[in-house]
């Protein structure tokens, strides 16, 4: 059987790609993965790593160890030749070009941060999408407090360093603001007590409500909670420009700050922009009900970079994970020459941490918030981590942070 296996090439190492790899029957297929990132990242817990509630390596899993008998190439796909059933790739380390042949191609390259063309964002803001982003944010937070504690520093400069601005009121922006506020009020207050009264967090949202995808009552609860926690939430406040030491709003207001975290949405990767297949207004690849791209029989797309043409699914981890599992079942049935059904998305609801050991749960049959929801939030994410190693590490990180506090080392 293995000598006659067909080749599936998967582009990407996110939820869709890993779910496919975990569930595909390798007796039927030789699986090759091409991705510039050699690990899977559990992004729902990424905001927790920015302040040390969870350590960086606790939420990643190397792609090479996800299954025995798969091939991995640390590279990015630069072009697809569907006539030859081959892709052209470029290695990350030395930028060398090579080609791979495929019988089936799955495009699951995810998306990149969307700056909406606003000047200064790429140069002066920090994003929160990859592990290195979280590491940069964590270093900047500690660095700003250390600089602000220096003697003879002008008051204006100290106030700037201790002003943290989050742009984007979606789940990632809200959870980062919540984690940062916890870090300041529970840990940094012990080691920088004189600086805490001057510390500010501002959350900017261009629309009229944060967490717009959540039930309005839950979003309003989050707003009230942030107000009690002294987080300055400003809806209807679009950004005009981001400079090195300040952020300029559309009304001309200037906010001097020491850190800008940009979390306003996603856009297409360079590969997706280069492809001529059908796309929607958000530049996501359009697929049929079997997740095939543009009528192609052997090219599929899943995750944040794609959506079925008939119904637009949100770019979330649960959609990507379900699509990956579906594609594995699809390919397994094709190999056994059995009929295949189309993809059906089952909405499991949304969760968000809002600080102070409180969370939101917007589920199909339950709308909850508070401490009990926080416990549910933690248990739900703990069970969804991909390996036993990750589950143990995250559980011990939570216990360690609760008992000993979050680490404030800068390295």
N, C-alpha and C positions, 0 to 999 in steps of 0.2 A: 504493500500500500504506500509506504513512505517514498519509494523510488518514483512513484507516479504522481507525487503531490504537485498541485499547482501553487504558484507563488502569489502571495498577497503582500503588497508593499503598503505600509501605513505611514502617512506623513503626519508627524506630531507625537507628543507624549503626554497629552492631557487626559481628561476623564473619558472621552470617547475612545481614544486610542487604547488606553489601558484596559477599559472594560472589554473591548474587542479582543485584545491579546489574552486576557484572563479566561475568556469563555470559548475561544475558537478551538476546534479539535485539530491538534497538530498531526494526527494521523492522515488528515486529508490535505493539509496545506503547509507550505514552507512560508513562514512569516518573517518579513524584514521590516524594520522600523527605521525611519529617517527623521531625525529631529536634532536641532542645535542644542537642546536641553537634554542631558542624559539621565534625567530623573523625572518621575511623576511628582507633582506638587499638589497637596490637598489645600487648595486656595481658600475654602471657607474659614480656615483657621489662620490664614496669613496675617490678618491684623493683630492677632495675639502675639505674634513673634516680634512685632515692632517694639514692644515694651518689655519683653522677657517673660510674659506669662507662660509662653511655650517657647522652647528652644528651636532653632532653625531646623536642625536635622531630624526633629521629631515628626515633621509632617512631609518628609520626602521619602521616596522609594526609588532606588536605581532601576532603570528600565531593563538593564541586562539581567537582573536577578528576578524579574517578574515571572518569567517562564523559562524552563530548560528548552533548548533546541530552537531558540529564535535568534535572529541576527539583528544587530543594532549598528547604525552608522551615525556618528555625531557630525551631522551635516545638514544643510538646508536644500530643499528642492528649488531649483531656479527655473525649470521649464519642463513641460510635459509633451511628449511626442505620442499622441494617441494612435497615429498610423503605424508606428513601430512598436507600440506598447512598451515604451521606455521612458524613463525620466532622467534628467540631467541634474546632478547634485554638486554642491560645493562644500568642502570640508570646513569645519569651524577653525581648526588650528592653522593650517597652512594655505587655505583658500584654493586647494587643488580641485579640479573638476573630474568627476567620474560619472558613469552611467549605470543604471540598474534596469533590468527587464522585469516586467510584471505580467501576470495574467489578470489580476484584479488590483485596482488602485483605490485606496481610501484616503481622501483628503480630510485631515482633521487637525489643521495647523492652528486653530484657535484664532485669536484676534490680538490687536495691539491697542495701546492707549490712544484715545482720540483727543487731540488738542484743539480741534475745531478751527485750526489756523490762527489761534490767538497768539500774538507776539510774546516771546519770552518764556513760554511754558516749557518747551523742551530744554532750554538752557538753564532755567532758574527754579523750576519746580521739581519735586520728587514724585515718582509714581508709586503705586502699590499693586503690582501685578506679578512680580517674580521675587524669588528669595533674596536676590541681591538688592532689590528695592527696599525690602524690609530691613535688611542690614544697614543700608545707607540711612534710612529714617532713624533707626535706633541709635546709630552713631551721632547723627545730628542732634537728637534730643539731648543726649548726655553731654555732648560737646557744648551745646548752648548753655546748659546749666553750669558747666565748669567755667566757661568764659564769663558768664554773668556774675559768678561769685568772686571774680578777681577784684582786688581793692582798687579804688580810684577810677573805676569805670563810670563814665558819665551816665546819669539816670536815663537819658533818652536812649542810649545804646542798650542798657540793661532791659528797658521796657520792650525794645524791639526784639532782642534775643529771646525773650520769654513770651512772645506772642506767636502762637501756632495757628496757622490758617489751613482749614480743610476745604477744598473746593469739590462740591458734589455731594448731594444729600441722598445718594443711593445706599444700599446695604454696606458696601465697603467703606465709604466715607463716614457713615454713621458709626459703624463698629470701630473704626480706627479712632474717631473722636472719643468714643466711650472708653476704649482701652487706654488711651492717653490720659484721660481724666482720672481713671482709676490709678494709674501709675503715679500721677502727681499727688493725688490726695491720700493714697495709702502708703507709698514708699518714699518718693522724693521729699515729702514733707518732713521725714525724719532726718534727712541728710542735708537739705537746703531750706531750713525753716524760714529764714529771712527772705527767701525769694518767692515763696509760694503766694503771698498776697499780690505780687506783681504779675503772676503767671495768668495768661489768658488763652482760651481756645475759642476760635471763631469758625463756624460752619456756614459756608456760602452755598446757596442753591439757586439756580437760575429760574426754576419754576416756582409755583406758589406753595409747594409742600414737599417736605422731605419724605423719603420712603414711599414714593407715589405708587409703587406696585403693591403696597400693603393695604389692608383695610383702613379706611380713613380714621376710624376710631383708634386703631393701634398707632397710626402715624401721629395723631394728636397726643396720645399718651407719651410717645417718645419726645415730642416737642415740650410738653410740660415737664417731663423728667429732666431734660437737658436744661431747661430754665432753672429748675431747682438746684441743679449741679453747677450753675453759673457758666454753662456753655452758651455762648452767644450765637444763636441760630438766626440766619438772615435769609428768608425766602425772597424770591423775586429780585435777586441780586446777581446779575450776570457780571462776568469778569471781562475787562477790556484788554488788560496787559499784565504780565508778571515781570517784575524787575528783580534785580539781585537782592534788594533789601526791602522791597515793598510790593504790594499788589494794587493795581489801579482798577477801580470799578467803572461800570458804564456811566454812572452819574458823575464821574470825575473824582469821587472820593478816593483818597490814598490811605491804605492800611500798611503801616510799617510792621514788618514781621521777620522772624528768624527762621521760619520754616513754612513752606507751602507744599502740601500734599495734594496732588491732582488726581481726582477719582470721578471723572465725569462721563465715563462711557467708553465704548470700544469702537475700533475701526478695522478695516481690512489689512491683512499683512501684505507685504510686497508681492508674494506669489499670487494671492487672490486678486490683487489689483491688475496683475499682468495677464490673467486668464480671460479669455473671450467668451466663456460660458455665460448663460443667463444669470443675472443678479437682481436683487431687489433694490429698493431705494437706499438701504443701509449697506449696499455692496456685499451682501451675503449671497453665496452661491444658491441658486434655486435648484431643488431636487424634486423628484417625483415621490409617490407614496412609499417607494421601496428605497429611498435615499440615493437613487441614481441621479447623476448630474446630466442635465441637458440632453436627455434621451440616450446617453451612452450606456451600453450594456455592461461594461466592466469598469466604470469609474463611479465611485461613490463619494459622498461628502457627509460629514457629521460634525456636531459640536458648534462652537460659536461662529465658525466661518460659513455656515450653511443653514438653510431652513427650507422645508417643503414649500412649493409654490402655492399650494392650496390654503395653507394655514401657517402663519408666522409664529414660531415658537420663541420664547425668550432665550437669551444667551446665558443659560445657567448651567451649573454643574449637573443638576439632576436630569436635564434634557440630554446633555452630552453622554452621561452615563447610561441612560436608557437606550440611546441610539447605538452606543457601542455594543451593548448586550444584544440588541436586536440584530445588528449586522453579524455578530457571531452566530446567532441562531440561523439567520438567513443563509450564510455561507455553509454552515453545517448541513442544512437541509438540501441545498443545491448539490453538495458533494454526494449526498445519498439519493439524489434525483427525486426528491420529494417536493411537493408544492410549497410555496412560500406565501405568507400573508404580508400585508403592508404594515408599516410602522404605526403604532398607536402610542401616544404620549399619555401617561397617567400623572396628573398633577398631584404631587405629595404635599404641596404647601411650601411656605417659606418661613425661615427662622432668622432672627437678628438679635445680636447682643446690644444692649443700650446702656450698659454701665451699672455700677452699684449692685452687682449680682442680680440684675433684672434682665429679662429678655422678652422678645415678642415671638408669638407663634401664630402665623396666619395659615391655618390648615383648612382643608375643604369643609370639615364639620366642626372645627373648634377655632375660636379666636381667643388667645390668651396672652397674658402679660404678667410680669412680676417675678418673685423669687422661685415659685414652683415651675414656672416656664423656663427660668434660667437653668434649673436642674434638668429639665427635659431637653433643653438646647445642648447642654454638655453631653448628656447620655446619647442623644441622637447622633451627634457628630462623632462621638467615641465609637459607636457601632459602625459608622460608615467609613472609618479609616481602613485603608486597603490591606494592611498586614497586622499580625499580632504584635510585631515589634513596634509599629507606630502606636498602636493602642496602649501598650505598656508605657512607652516613653511619654506620650501625652498625659496619661493618668498620673505618672510620677511628676511630671512638670507642674501640673495643677496642684498636687499635694505640696511639692517643694515651694512653689510661689506662695501658697497659703500659709505655710509654717515659717519659712525663712524670709519671705519677701522676694521681690524681683531684683535681679542683679543690676547694679549700676556701673559695672566696669565698662571702660571704653577701650576698644582694641581694633 
